[in-house]
Amino acid sequence: MEIVFKEETRTITTKPASKLWMPKQVLFTPTALEEPWGQQIYKRVQALGLPIQELKQNRITGLRGEDERETYRIAKSTLAIVTAPPSAFKLQPIPPSADWQFHLAEGCPAHCQYCYLAGSLQGPPVIRAFANLPSILQNLVNYKKPQEVSTFEASCYTDLLGIEHLTGSLAKTIRFFGEQKDMHLRWVSKFDQVDGLLNLPHHGNTQPRISLNTDFISRRMEGGTASLEARLAAIRKLALPRAEGGGGYKVGLIISPIMPVPDWEEQYTHLLDRLEQTLDFTCELTFELISHRFTPGSKALLQEWYPNTLIDFDEANRSLKYNKFGGKKYVYNTQTMNLLRSFFYSELKKRFPAAPILYWT
């Protein structure tokens, strides 16, 4: 989907939506097929004519290639329908994004060269969707804080919108939260297939966010995702009032990963200009700003997956930080961080004065 803005009239024309991700194989474990939601997913992928394999055991095997790149290629073209393990029902806090994180799936169909999942999930990067969805959702009620709103992040380990046409799990989750009191859902995506979410009874309890970056980074470093123009069209649809054909959602923008690429100030200014044109109406909006960072393990894996990447992984240009578990990560030095942060806070407050910036990291 491409958006063309005419400044003098501020009209928008659109082209066809981005191509849907279609796995080359869909694997179902025995326990997944025992779940009613697993059967629902089975019918969806069967209707799409995708190759289905019913496994004899509940382990996913056969995805290893001769090297990491071949393993990556096989796994990234595979959707596995499994059941979430018991550990998935013990929710973990996820500040500053939300009170709690929970998972409807793990793994992502996109090919981002800075992927934050690299090294954080065990085994080949296969996309797993959970068939025991009703149990996952009902468990969330146990984590609701009394007498105040509790927020739940669903996008830590996947891009739910990128696989929604295969699972339907995101729509079911939005409906579930729409029926709850003082429970809010948050999710983020680099995809644009939002039409099926516009008429859902979310009752203001879901905040969809779209991840944006410059044209250069989107085209060169975010393979398999929707174009920047398509993502802008998606956030507009989600934010527009129901009376105007939109979803009437409270929306968010995540600008990530922020990188000081050549001409970064000009590139990000252009991005914010386009965003300002897109959201030329009153809507509830928040921003989250995330600078690029990497760990030694993710760097090694990403450079195997993407040997021709344009990302600067030179540790000499970074500051070393430690997390609370003693793990290392490399972030930009203080001077670069302050420069980037100052630019975004100034520009966003000027363009969107009523929109809070939830955090910079």
Secondary structure, 3 states (H helix, E strand, C coil): CCEEEECCCCEEEECCCCCCCCCCEEEECHHHHHCHHHHHHHHHHHHCCCCEEECCCCCCCCCCCCCHHHHHHHHCCEEEEECCCHHHHCCEEECCCEEEECCCEEECCCEECCCCCCCCCCCCCCEEEECCHHHHHHHHHHHCCCCCCEEEECCCCECHHHHHHHHCHHHHHHHHHHCCCCEEEEEEECCCCCHHHCCCCCCCCEEEEEEECCHHHHHHHEECCCCHHHHHHHHHHHHCCHHHCCCCCCEEEEEEEECCCCCHHHHHHHHHHHHHHHCCCCCCEEEEEEECCECHHHHHHHHHHCCCCCCCCCHHHEEEEECCCCCEEEEECHHHHHHHHHHHHHHHHHHCCCCCEEEEC
